[in-house]
C-alpha cells in the first residue's frame, strides 16, 4: 500500500455540524489551534515559510483552519489534506540500529515510514 500514490480517498464520515458546533470550531480556528497526527509513531509536520526571513521550516502539526485574507471574517475549516509519507527500505533502515532488527524481520519488500508531511489542500 505505501508504494502506491492515491488521491482523494474518503477516510471517515461525519454527520452534519450543528450551529453550536460550527461556532466552537470557528472559535478554535481563530485561536490558531493545530492538529497533531502520529503516523507510524512519527509526528506529522507542515512545511512553512517564515514571513520575515522567507526561510523554510517544519512546523509540528498543522492548522485546523484558515482565518486570514479572504477568510478573516468567516474562518474556513481545513477538511482536505495533502499527505506525503517518506519511506525507506526496511533492510537499509534496520542496518542503522541493532534494536530495530531485533524486533522485526526485514525483507526486501518491507518499508518503514521515516517522515510525514501534511498541509491543507487548496
C-alpha positions in Angstrom: 0.0 0.0 0.0 2.8 2.5 0.8 4.3 2.1 -2.6 1.2 3.4 -4.4 0.1 7.0 -4.8 -3.5 7.5 -4.0 -5.7 10.6 -4.4 -8.9 11.7 -2.6 -9.9 8.7 -0.7 -12.6 9.2 2.0 -11.3 8.1 5.3 -14.3 8.8 7.5 -17.8 10.2 7.5 -19.1 12.9 9.9 -22.7 13.8 10.4 -23.7 17.5 9.7 -22.3 20.0 12.1 -24.8 22.0 14.2 -24.6 25.8 14.5 -23.2 25.5 18.1 -20.5 23.1 16.9 -19.6 25.3 14.0 -19.2 28.3 16.3 -17.0 26.2 18.6 -14.8 25.1 15.6 -14.6 28.7 14.2 -13.5 29.9 17.7 -10.7 27.3 17.7 -9.6 28.4 14.2 -9.5 32.0 15.3 -7.3 30.8 18.3 -4.9 29.2 15.8 -5.5 25.6 17.0 -3.4 23.0 15.4 -3.9 19.3 14.6 -1.2 16.8 15.5 -1.2 13.4 13.9 1.0 10.5 14.6 1.6 8.2 11.7 3.5 5.0 12.4 4.7 6.7 15.6 6.1 9.8 13.8 4.6 13.3 14.2 3.2 14.9 11.1 4.7 18.3 10.2 3.8 21.1 7.8 6.4 22.9 5.7 6.0 26.6 6.1 7.9 29.8 5.1 8.8 32.3 7.8 7.2 35.6 6.6 10.1 37.9 7.5 13.2 35.9 6.6 11.5 33.7 3.9 13.3 30.7 5.5 11.7 27.3 5.1 10.9 25.4 8.3 8.9 22.4 9.5 6.1 23.2 12.0 4.9 20.4 14.2 1.2 19.7 13.4 -0.9 21.8 11.0 -3.6 24.4 11.3 -7.2 23.4 12.0 -8.4 26.1 9.6 -7.7 29.5 8.0 -8.8 32.9 9.3 -6.6 35.2 7.2 -7.1 37.0 4.0 -10.5 36.2 2.4 -11.4 34.1 5.5 -10.8 36.9 8.0 -14.5 37.4 8.8 -15.6 33.8 8.3 -13.0 31.1 9.1 -12.6 28.1 6.8 -12.1 24.6 8.2 -9.3 22.6 6.6 -11.0 19.3 5.9 -8.9 18.0 3.0 -5.2 17.4 3.3 -2.2 16.6 1.1 -0.2 13.9 2.8 3.3 12.8 1.9 4.8 9.8 3.5 8.6 9.4 3.2 9.6 5.7 3.3 12.8 3.8 3.5 13.5 0.2 2.6 13.4 -1.6 6.0 16.5 -3.6 5.3 18.5 -0.3 4.9 16.8 1.3 7.9 17.4 -1.8 10.1 21.1 -1.6 9.4 21.3 1.7 11.3 20.2 0.2 14.6 20.7 -3.2 16.0 17.5 -2.8 18.2 15.3 -2.4 15.1 16.2 -5.8 13.6 15.8 -7.5 17.0 12.0 -6.8 16.9 11.3 -7.1 13.2 12.4 -9.4 10.4 13.4 -7.2 7.5 12.7 -8.4 3.9 13.5 -6.7 0.6 9.8 -5.6 0.2 9.4 -4.2 3.7 9.3 -0.4 4.0 9.2 1.9 7.1 7.7 5.4 7.4 10.6 7.8 8.1 8.8 11.1 7.6 5.3 12.6 7.4 4.4 15.9 5.8 0.8 17.3 5.8 -0.7 20.5 4.6 -4.2 21.7 3.8 -5.3 21.0 0.2 -6.2 24.2 -1.6 
